[in-house]
């Protein structure tokens, strides 16, 4: 049975909770973790992290977010803010362990045939299945741009790749996803995200 | 237009967080790590305070603080008994006090306390 304080926190908006957390209130920040933990963990798994590694990186990301909570001013969503932190934490981890280049150089996995999407409820399953059919670099770029909300330019900087390469990965990744999620519509995709 | 629609759809799919059965356990692990970090910080602050206090106290003791206090107390007492007409003797007492090398140690002790305070505040900020 949740305590009174937890019930009180559950009724607060993210920005209010972040304000409490900025004063050192760790329980308020815990409520933010409850709300956004799954999204962050899911994002990191979609970037290609193994479950245990994704959870470790997600924990580190939330701790980093707590340390920098005063920088969150409510201009965007807290979820988007913490996802960008998590993506950077995971990429730094890969760079520190000298695995980033190897990950980006890996070829596409052999994708299992996936059920076709019948709408977004079924598409949720399809997205994770569809991502498995992308190369690690494509998966990383697509997830960074569409899951973490970073621009192509920011993704290029974070991955230490040329901007054109990132755009190509995104374009190919989206084409593969489209083929798997919505067969029959083979029109080429032009990446429209990012600031070039 | 179809491309934009598809991109919107992809964004929506990414925005839908997968459900994890251990979501509560994950949140509790993060909270425990936050608590642990906070406890460590408090220990460091306390340790810095103790170290600073010991350094300051040792400086005060080494500077014969008690003797200085006695001298300082004796001076005004003499002044009171001597009366207002002997104000000149106050300047003698002051010059005697500032001339003492122990005052340097006293100042060093206070400076040590100030440094300890600053370090404590810095650690608290970190």
Boltz contact constraints between the chains, C-beta under 6 A:
constraints:
  - contact:
      token1: [A, 26]
      token2: [B, 34]
      max_distance: 6.0
  - contact:
      token1: [A, 30]
      token2: [B, 27]
      max_distance: 6.0
  - contact:
      token1: [A, 30]
      token2: [B, 31]
      max_distance: 6.0
  - contact:
      token1: [A, 33]
      token2: [B, 27]
      max_distance: 6.0
  - contact:
      token1: [A, 33]
      token2: [B, 30]
      max_distance: 6.0
  - contact:
      token1: [A, 34]
      token2: [B, 27]
      max_distance: 6.0
  - contact:
      token1: [A, 37]
      token2: [B, 23]
      max_distance: 6.0
  - contact:
      token1: [A, 37]
      token2: [B, 26]
      max_distance: 6.0
  - contact:
      token1: [A, 37]
      token2: [B, 27]
      max_distance: 6.0
  - contact:
      token1: [A, 38]
      token2: [B, 17]
      max_distance: 6.0
  - contact:
      token1: [A, 38]
      token2: [B, 20]
      max_distance: 6.0
  - contact:
      token1: [A, 38]
      token2: [B, 23]
      max_distance: 6.0
  - contact:
      token1: [A, 39]
      token2: [B, 17]
      max_distance: 6.0
  - contact:
      token1: [A, 42]
      token2: [B, 17]
      max_distance: 6.0
  - contact:
      token1: [A, 42]
      token2: [B, 18]
      max_distance: 6.0
  - contact:
      token1: [A, 59]
      token2: [B, 30]
      max_distance: 6.0
  - contact:
      token1: [A, 62]
      token2: [B, 30]
      max_distance: 6.0
  - contact:
      token1: [A, 120]
      token2: [B, 12]
      max_distance: 6.0
  - contact:
      token1: [A, 123]
      token2: [B, 13]
      max_distance: 6.0
  - contact:
      token1: [A, 124]
      token2: [B, 16]
      max_distance: 6.0
  - contact:
      token1: [A, 127]
      token2: [B, 13]
      max_distance: 6.0
  - contact:
      token1: [A, 146]
      token2: [B, 10]
      max_distance: 6.0
  - contact:
      token1: [A, 146]
      token2: [B, 11]
      max_distance: 6.0
  - contact:
      token1: [A, 146]
      token2: [B, 14]
      max_distance: 6.0
  - contact:
      token1: [A, 147]
      token2: [B, 14]
      max_distance: 6.0
  - contact:
      token1: [A, 178]
      token2: [B, 6]
      max_distance: 6.0
  - contact:
      token1: [A, 187]
      token2: [B, 2]
      max_distance: 6.0
  - contact:
      token1: [A, 189]
      token2: [B, 3]
      max_distance: 6.0
  - contact:
      token1: [A, 190]
      token2: [B, 3]
      max_distance: 6.0
